[in-house]
């Protein structure tokens, strides 16, 4: 669903971001967070046994050893999360090629009331569960499964929906790519892939009508598939050839 900045998910994102939506999206993912969650679950099960063993006066080594895996996972998760937090700017710079100044500009646009978001529901839920994409006047941010991605709208040549994989659903080609990029939007429910993808494509087209929104693209009478033929399409685009959506 395409929604405005009044949506609760967006408001929560702004609150957590404390001035940077890009930072919030980046550090809200990753293995560190997963390890911390897993460690907490493990400690919940092992810590009571450890405490009971100590109270009962058993050999201290055995109850302590039960908690060691959870503690190690917790420490590792904290280290990885700290590393991810400290490197969020360099991540976006490497992914997008943007300067720190441009990333700050994108963050300011993301905080604008004119920003729109594409939301999605996880399977078997009745309310929006996460933000799959954010759109500003000049940028689009795809909130991928493990990594977020940011592009200038003016740099996107084509975008389409791909159903060749089990979980990722968007295929994009920009002027800076060597081939088409596949973006995982965290959709495991096959029935929800097309509606979300179409909403994202429609919003991309509204924001920049020059973007070719579709998988089948034609050049000089020959048909190409965005997901498969991204490198050839980019070469044709760079040669100044006319690319069009297949009718």
C-alpha positions as CSV (number, residue, x, y, z in Angstrom):
1,X,0.0,0.0,0.0
2,X,1.2,3.5,-0.9
3,X,0.9,5.7,2.2
4,X,1.9,9.2,3.4
5,X,4.1,10.2,6.2
6,X,1.1,10.0,8.5
7,X,1.4,6.2,8.5
8,X,2.3,4.8,11.9
9,X,5.2,2.8,10.5
10,X,6.8,5.9,9.1
11,X,6.3,7.8,12.3
12,X,8.0,5.0,14.2
13,X,10.9,5.1,11.8
14,X,11.3,8.8,12.3
15,X,11.2,8.4,16.1
16,X,13.8,5.6,16.1
17,X,16.0,7.4,13.6
18,X,16.5,10.5,15.7
19,X,17.4,12.6,12.7
20,X,18.4,9.9,10.2
21,X,16.0,7.6,8.5
22,X,18.8,6.1,6.4
23,X,20.7,5.2,9.6
24,X,17.7,3.7,11.3
25,X,16.9,1.5,8.3
26,X,20.5,0.3,8.1
27,X,21.1,-0.5,11.7
28,X,17.7,-2.1,12.1
29,X,18.9,-5.1,10.1
30,X,21.8,-7.4,10.1
31,X,23.2,-10.5,11.7
32,X,24.1,-8.7,14.9
33,X,20.5,-8.0,15.7
34,X,19.6,-11.6,14.9
35,X,22.4,-12.9,17.1
36,X,21.3,-10.7,20.0
37,X,17.7,-11.9,19.7
38,X,18.8,-15.5,19.5
39,X,21.1,-15.1,22.5
40,X,18.3,-13.6,24.6
41,X,16.1,-16.6,23.8
42,X,18.9,-19.0,24.6
43,X,19.6,-17.3,27.9
44,X,16.0,-17.3,28.9
45,X,16.0,-21.1,28.7
46,X,19.4,-21.7,30.2
47,X,19.8,-19.0,32.8
48,X,17.1,-20.4,35.2
49,X,18.7,-23.8,35.0
50,X,22.0,-22.3,35.8
51,X,20.7,-20.4,38.8
52,X,18.9,-23.5,40.0
53,X,22.1,-25.5,39.7
54,X,24.1,-23.0,41.7
55,X,21.4,-22.8,44.4
56,X,21.3,-26.6,44.5
57,X,25.0,-26.7,45.1
58,X,25.9,-28.8,42.1
59,X,29.3,-28.6,40.4
60,X,29.5,-25.0,39.4
61,X,31.1,-25.9,36.1
62,X,28.1,-27.5,34.5
63,X,25.4,-24.8,35.1
64,X,27.9,-22.1,34.1
65,X,28.7,-23.9,30.8
66,X,25.0,-24.0,30.0
67,X,24.9,-20.2,29.8
68,X,28.2,-19.7,28.0
69,X,26.8,-20.2,24.4
70,X,24.1,-17.6,25.0
71,X,26.6,-15.1,26.5
72,X,29.0,-15.6,23.7
73,X,26.3,-15.0,21.1
74,X,25.1,-11.9,23.0
75,X,28.6,-10.5,23.0
76,X,29.2,-11.3,19.3
77,X,25.8,-9.8,18.4
78,X,26.6,-6.5,20.3
79,X,30.0,-6.3,18.5
80,X,28.4,-6.8,15.1
81,X,25.6,-4.3,15.8
82,X,28.1,-1.7,17.0
83,X,30.2,-2.2,13.8
84,X,27.1,-1.9,11.7
85,X,26.1,1.3,13.5
86,X,29.6,2.9,13.1
87,X,29.8,2.1,9.4
88,X,26.3,3.0,8.2
89,X,27.5,6.1,6.2
90,X,30.4,4.2,4.5
91,X,27.9,1.4,3.6
92,X,25.6,3.8,1.7
93,X,28.6,5.5,0.1
94,X,29.9,2.2,-1.2
95,X,26.4,1.0,-2.3
96,X,25.3,4.3,-4.0
97,X,28.5,6.2,-4.8
98,X,26.9,9.3,-3.0
99,X,29.0,11.7,-0.9
100,X,28.2,12.1,2.8
101,X,26.6,15.5,1.9
102,X,24.2,13.9,-0.6
103,X,23.2,11.3,1.9
104,X,22.4,14.0,4.3
105,X,20.3,15.7,1.6
106,X,18.5,12.4,1.0
107,X,17.8,12.1,4.7
108,X,16.3,15.6,4.7
109,X,14.1,14.7,1.8
110,X,13.0,11.5,3.6
111,X,11.9,13.6,6.5
112,X,9.7,15.8,4.2
113,X,5.9,15.6,4.3
114,X,6.0,14.9,0.5
115,X,7.6,11.5,1.1
116,X,5.5,8.5,0.4
117,X,6.1,4.9,1.5
118,X,5.2,1.4,0.2
119,X,4.1,-0.9,3.0
120,X,3.6,-4.6,3.1
121,X,2.2,-7.2,5.4
122,X,3.9,-10.4,6.5
123,X,1.9,-13.6,5.8
124,X,-1.1,-14.3,8.1
125,X,-1.2,-10.7,9.4
126,X,-4.0,-8.2,9.1
127,X,-2.0,-5.0,9.3
128,X,1.0,-3.4,7.6
129,X,4.2,-4.9,9.1
130,X,7.1,-3.1,7.4
131,X,8.1,-0.4,4.9
132,X,9.3,-1.9,1.7
133,X,10.3,1.4,0.0
134,X,10.4,5.1,0.5
135,X,10.0,7.8,-2.2
136,X,11.1,11.4,-2.1
137,X,11.4,14.1,-4.8
138,X,14.8,12.9,-6.0
139,X,15.4,9.5,-4.3
140,X,14.0,6.1,-3.8
141,X,15.1,3.8,-0.9
142,X,14.4,0.1,-1.2
143,X,14.2,-1.5,2.3
144,X,15.7,-4.9,1.2
145,X,15.7,-8.1,3.2
146,X,19.2,-7.7,4.7
147,X,20.4,-4.5,3.1
148,X,18.7,-1.2,2.3
149,X,19.5,0.5,-1.1
150,X,19.2,4.1,-2.2
151,X,19.2,5.5,-5.8
152,X,18.5,8.8,-7.5
153,X,15.3,8.6,-9.4
154,X,16.9,10.2,-12.4
155,X,19.5,7.4,-12.5
156,X,17.0,4.6,-12.8
157,X,16.6,3.4,-16.4
158,X,14.2,0.5,-15.8
159,X,12.4,-1.3,-13.0
160,X,10.4,-4.4,-13.1
161,X,8.9,-7.3,-11.1
162,X,10.6,-10.6,-11.1
163,X,9.1,-13.8,-9.8
164,X,12.0,-16.1,-10.7
165,X,13.2,-16.3,-7.1
166,X,11.5,-17.4,-3.9
167,X,11.7,-14.1,-2.0
168,X,13.1,-11.2,-3.9
169,X,10.7,-9.4,-6.2
170,X,12.2,-6.2,-7.7
171,X,14.6,-5.9,-10.7
172,X,16.2,-2.5,-11.2
173,X,18.8,-1.1,-13.7
174,X,20.5,2.3,-13.3
175,X,23.0,4.2,-15.3
176,X,25.7,3.1,-12.8
177,X,25.0,-0.6,-12.9
178,X,26.8,-3.3,-15.0
179,X,23.8,-5.5,-14.8
180,X,20.3,-5.7,-13.3
181,X,20.1,-5.7,-9.6
182,X,17.6,-8.0,-7.8
183,X,16.2,-6.6,-4.6
184,X,14.7,-8.8,-1.9
185,X,11.6,-7.2,-0.4
186,X,11.1,-9.8,2.3
187,X,8.0,-11.2,0.7
188,X,7.6,-15.0,1.2
189,X,3.9,-14.9,0.4
190,X,3.7,-15.3,-3.4
191,X,0.3,-13.7,-3.7
192,X,1.6,-10.5,-2.1
193,X,4.5,-10.1,-4.5
194,X,2.6,-8.6,-7.6
195,X,0.5,-6.1,-5.6
196,X,3.5,-4.6,-3.8
197,X,5.7,-4.7,-6.9
198,X,3.0,-2.9,-9.0
199,X,2.5,-0.2,-6.4
200,X,6.3,0.4,-6.2
201,X,6.4,0.6,-10.0
202,X,3.5,2.9,-10.2
203,X,5.0,5.3,-7.6
204,X,8.4,5.2,-9.4
205,X,6.6,6.1,-12.7
206,X,4.7,8.9,-11.0
207,X,7.9,10.3,-9.5
208,X,9.9,9.9,-12.8
209,X,7.8,9.1,-15.9
210,X,11.1,8.4,-17.8
211,X,11.6,5.1,-15.9
212,X,10.7,2.1,-18.0
213,X,8.5,0.1,-15.5
214,X,8.2,-3.4,-16.8
215,X,10.2,-6.6,-17.4
216,X,9.9,-6.7,-21.2
217,X,11.8,-4.0,-23.1
218,X,12.2,-3.4,-26.8
219,X,15.0,-1.8,-28.7
220,X,15.2,-1.7,-32.6
221,X,12.5,-4.4,-32.8
222,X,14.2,-6.8,-30.5
223,X,12.8,-7.8,-27.2
224,X,14.8,-8.0,-24.0
225,X,14.0,-9.2,-20.4
226,X,15.1,-6.7,-17.8
227,X,16.2,-9.3,-15.2
228,X,18.1,-11.4,-17.8
229,X,19.5,-8.8,-20.2
230,X,20.4,-5.9,-18.0
231,X,24.0,-5.6,-19.3
232,X,22.9,-5.5,-22.9
233,X,20.2,-2.9,-22.1
234,X,22.7,-0.7,-20.4
235,X,25.0,-0.9,-23.3
236,X,22.2,0.1,-25.7
237,X,21.2,2.9,-23.4
238,X,24.8,4.2,-23.3
239,X,24.9,4.1,-27.1
240,X,21.9,6.4,-27.2
241,X,19.5,3.8,-28.6
242,X,15.8,4.1,-27.8
243,X,14.5,1.7,-25.2
244,X,10.7,1.2,-24.9
245,X,8.4,-1.0,-23.0
246,X,7.0,-4.0,-25.0
247,X,3.4,-3.5,-26.0
